[in-house]
Amino acid sequence: MSCLICQKPTTSFNYGILSCNACKIFFRRVILGKPVAKCSHTASVPLTCRFCRLKKCIESGMSFQSRDIQSDCATLTKWINNLKVLYAHRKLLILNCRFDGDPTIEELAALPGPLIFQSRPKHYKMGILEWGVLIALSTIDYFKKFNFLNLLELKDQVILIQQSFSDFDTLSGSFKAVELKKAEFLNPDGTDIFLKMDSGVCQVLENNIRCKLVGRMCELKITLEEFLLLTAVFLCNPALSDLSSSAKSILSTYQRVYTSVLLHYCMMTHQQNGTTRFTDLLSLFHSVKIAHQEIRTHYYFCIIQKPNLPFRNMFAHEF
């Protein structure tokens, strides 16, 4: 018998498949470690390439289960710290940069590396639309640093980004308000996230969007660590429409990992109430979806009042 990854002789069964000890260790280290750079190989899968080896592991059926994540502080701390580094970089982009151009989601997904932002002049005044574009692009750049996104085919990357970035922006904006001890979701400079309308028809809807999710997150007293793990669980969603079977398999593998880590973190920090805490956090997914639908409804109201409202290509799939 031989390892399904490297073909070396083995009789071991690890992470769901016949695999040698070296490939078992590699899979665990990469899944729990830092991002792996995407390679340019198009034909064979050289095992000297970490990216290609990881892809073959997942395609061969390697998969994490809850029992495979140890609930020790060192493992969880390392995992969470990797997410903190990525999220801190996103915050720096939002606070210090701007973006020129009007790319589509397809163009952004096809970029081989991170997005290119421009430094923002010290006293540069950002408009509402420009804030929305910058925040969305910083989120897409954040997504592109996750191993699982780069493992997907371009078509599946586009689907994942299209159906996820707005929800992440809403959740992260609301979490920022929680961090600042604010009652409403605003732009980073404190300005309103909505354009001024002549009529007050949208006022109740706008208040719901600004405040309801923030209120729920305040009620839960969600921490940065919980927020980062929770958004990773939401992002690895194999139930998104039109995904290929390969993409569903990859996302399922990673979602199980992030779900297990979140559960273990809840058990460590809330002990006997850990499972309840875990369930409460997952319930935010429904709250985010409601907020997303309210944002779409608000946009339709705006279009009625201002038919020539400025538009950007990356939001074309939404409306």
N, C-alpha and C positions, 0 to 999 in steps of 0.2 A: 504494500500500500504506500501511497505517496501523498505529500501535502498538495492540496488543491491550488495553493498559491505559487509555491516555488518548485514543486515536483520532487522535492527531496524525500527520501524514505522516512516514514513516520507511522506510528500507530496511535497517536494522540488525537483527541477530539476536543477542540477548543472553540468557544464562541459559536457553537452550532454546526461546525464543519470539521472534516479531517484536515488537520493542520499541524505543522511542526512548531516546536517551542519558539523558534526565532520569529516566525510569522505571528504567533500569538502575542509575543512581547511587542513586536512592531505595531500591531493593530491597536493594542491598548495604549501604547505611548503616544501614537499619533491622534487617536480619538480624544485622549485626555490632555493633549499638549497644544502647542502653539500652531498657528496656521501654516499649512504647507503650500509652497509656491506652485502654481499650475505650470506644467511643462508644455512643450511644443511637439511632443511625439504624436504621430498620426497613425502609425502602423502597429508594430509590435509593442508589447508592454514590458519594457526592461525593468527588472526588479531592483536595479540600482537607482531608479527614480522613485523617490518617496511618494510622489503624487500618484504615479501609475500603480505602484504597489498597493496603496490604500484603495484605489478604485477597484483593483482586482480582488482585494479582500472582501469588499462589500458586494461586488457582482457575484462572487463565489458563494455568498450566503453568510458571511460572518456577521454576527449581530449581538448587541449587548442586551442583557436582561437586567432587571433591577438588582438581582443578587450579585452581579458583576461589578457594581460600584460600591466600594467599601465606604462606610460612613465614618471615616477618620478625618480629622481636621486637616491634615496635610494634603490629602487628595482634593478635598473640597476647596481649600484655600487656593491651591494651584489653579484649579479649574476656574474659579471665580475671578482670580487676578488676571487671567488671560482676557476674560470678558471686560474687565474694568479698563484694561489698556486700550482695547478697541473703542470702548464707549468714550473714554477721555479724549481720544483723538477726534472723534466725531464732534464733541463739544468744542474743541479748539477750532475746528473748521467753521462751525456756526458763529463763533465769537470773533473770528479774525479774518474770514475770507469772503469772497464773492465768486460768482460763476458767470462767465460770458458764454452765450450760445443758447440754442434751443433744441437740444438733442431728443431723440425718441428713446423709449425704453430699450428697443432693439439695439440702437447704437451704443447705449451705455453698457448693456450686458455683453456686447461683443468686444468691448475694450479689454486688452490682455492684462492690464494692470489697474491700479487705482485711478480714480478720476483726478483731473488736473484743475485745481482751484487757483484763483488769483488772490493775492494779498489785498485786504480792504484798507483803504486810507483811513487814518485815525478819525477824522470827522465826517466820514462818508455816511450819508443818510439813506437807510434802507427803506424801501416802500413795502407795502403789504404783500404784493405779488412777489417781489424779490425775496422776501423772507420765506414765503411758501416754497419757492423754487430751491433756495439754498438748503432749507431744512430737508426737503425731499431728496436732493442730490447727496447730502451728507449721509442720509440713511442708506441710500443705494450703495455709496462707497463703503459704508459699514457692513452691509450685507456681503459685498464682494470679498471681504476678508475672511469669510467663513469657509472652511474646507468643503463643506457639503455643497455650497452653491457652485463652486468651481468643478465639482464632480458631475454636475448636470450638463446635459446637452444644451445648446444655446436656446432652443425653443422652450425647454423647461425652465431655464433661468429667467427668460422673459415672463413666462406665466407666473413664476414665484414672485418676482419683483413687482409685477403689475398688481397682483392680488394681495400684497403684503405691506408695501411701503407706507401707504396712507394710514393703515391701522397702527403701524409702529410709530409714525409721527404723532398720531393722536395720543397714544399711550405714553410716549416719551415726553410730549408737551405737558400732559397732565401730571406726570411724575415730577417734572421740573417745578411745577407750581407747588406740589407737596413739599419738595426740598426747600423752597423759598418761603414756605408757610403762607402761601397765597390761596385764596378761595376760588380763583379762576385761571383758566388756561389763556396765556397771552404770548405775544412774540417775545423774543429774548431781550429786546430793548424796552419792554413794558407797554408797547402799543397794542391796539386791538388786532385780533386775527381776522376781523371782518371789515370789508369795505363799508363805508357809510351809505346807507340807503335813504331815499326820500321818505319812505313810509315806515311806520313802526310795525308792519305786519310780521316781520321776522324776529321781533324782540324776544319773545318767549322761547322760540327755537334757538336763538343765539345764546341765551342764558343757559339753556339746557346743555348745549355743546361746550360752553366755557366751564360750566360748574359741576355737572352731574358726575362725570367720571372722576374729576378731582375730588369731589366729596366722598365718593366711594373709596378711593385710594387713601384719603385721609382717615376715613373710618377704620380701614384695615391697618393703618400705620405701616404701609409697605416700605421696606428698606431697599437700598440700592442693590444689594445682593439678590434679593427676591425679584426685583424688577428685571435685572439682567437675565436671570435664569428663566423667568416667566416669558419674557419676550423671545428668548431662544426656542422655548417650547412652541410658542405660537408660530414662529417663523418656519420651523421644520414641519410643515403641515402637509401630509401625504394625501389629504382629502380635497385639495384644490382641484378644480375642474380642468380637464384636458391634459393633465400630466401623463407622461409615458409610464409604463410599468417599471422601467429602470429607475426613473426619478422617484416614484412612490416607494420603491425599495430603499433607496438611499436616504430619503427623508424620514422613513419609518425608523431606520437604524439610528439616525441622529436624534429623532424625537424621543425615542426610548431612553437614550443616554441622558439628554437634558431633563426629561421627566424624572428619571431616577435620581439625578443629582439634586433637583429641586425638592423632591420628597425627602431625601436624606438630610438636606439642609434644614427643612422644616422640622424633622424629627430631632435634630441636634439642638435647634434654637428654641423649640416649643415643647419638646419632650412628649408628654402624654397627650398634648393637644396638637401634635404635629400633623396628623392626618386631617384634622379639621382645618388647620391653617392652610394646608396644601389645597384642599377643596375650595376654600374661600378665594385663594389666589387664582385658581383656574376659572372661577366664576367671572373674573374680569374680562375674559374673552367675549362673553355675551354682552357685557357693558360696552366694550370697544366696538362691537358690530352695530349696536344701536346708535352709538355716536357717529359711526361712519355713514349710516343711512341718513341720519339727521343732517350731516354735512352735505350730502348729495341733494337732499330736499332743499336745503338753504341755497345751494347753487342754482337750482331751477327757479327759485323765487328771484334771485339776483338777475338771471337771464331775462326774466319777464320785464324787470324794471330797466335793465341796461343790456339790450341785445348785443351791443358791441363790446362786451366785457372782454378785457385782455385774456388770452388763453395761451397755454404752453403745451407742447407736443407730449411731454411725459404724462400729462393728465388726460390724454385723448381717450383712453380706455374706460375712464370713469363715467363719461357722460355721452 
